[in-house]
């Protein structure tokens, strides 16, 4: 069975409405602020090994040492086997060497169910794997890029300085 040597930095929950869910999570668990990214642009999408389309929105917040992602799959062709529509969707980590991490996951019996690039075709790579075990959620790995580490650092700082106001914001509001 696969055991990650990498720190899990994100846990994602499948939801039907990322804005509404972010507001609820913020109030119930004092997590925030959440940054919402709707209909996230991705390219080079493969689902179950076939060229595909994937439309999703996410809200990202931070609690202690963990990013909380609320994810809504609007449209995914040939939905990956074992894809959760509610509850835990995936846990994620940044892979120091993305291609080596993919090979390791394959060797450990995990099945790659989605891969894509964030934004344009040369954007950050990410992939979902079905571990084929009682976890009942995916593993997600991110390519180690400056953009992803900067985004995680930004969310962490925002959470530390958050005063409880304006709990749901748009990613487009982030100043570069």
Number of C-alpha atoms within 10 A of each C-alpha: 11 13 7 12 7 11 11 17 15 21 18 23 21 21 23 15 16 26 23 13 19 28 19 15 18 20 13 9 9 16 23 30 28 31 24 24 19 19 15 14 14 20 20 17 20 20 22 18 13 13 15 18 16 22 15 17 21 27 27 27 27 26 17 9 10 16 23 23 28 27 27 22 19 13 12 13 14 14 16 19 13 14 17 18 14 12 13 20 23 24 20 22 19 21 19 14 11 17 12 11 17 20 11 14 22 16 12 14 15 21 21 22 22 22 24 24 20 18 14 12 13 11 16 18 21 21 22 24 23 24 21 16 12 6 11 16 22 28 25 24 24 21 22 17 14 10 12 14 12 11 13 19 13 13 21 21 12 16 21 13 11 15 11 13 9 12 21 22 18 14 15 11 9 10 5 4
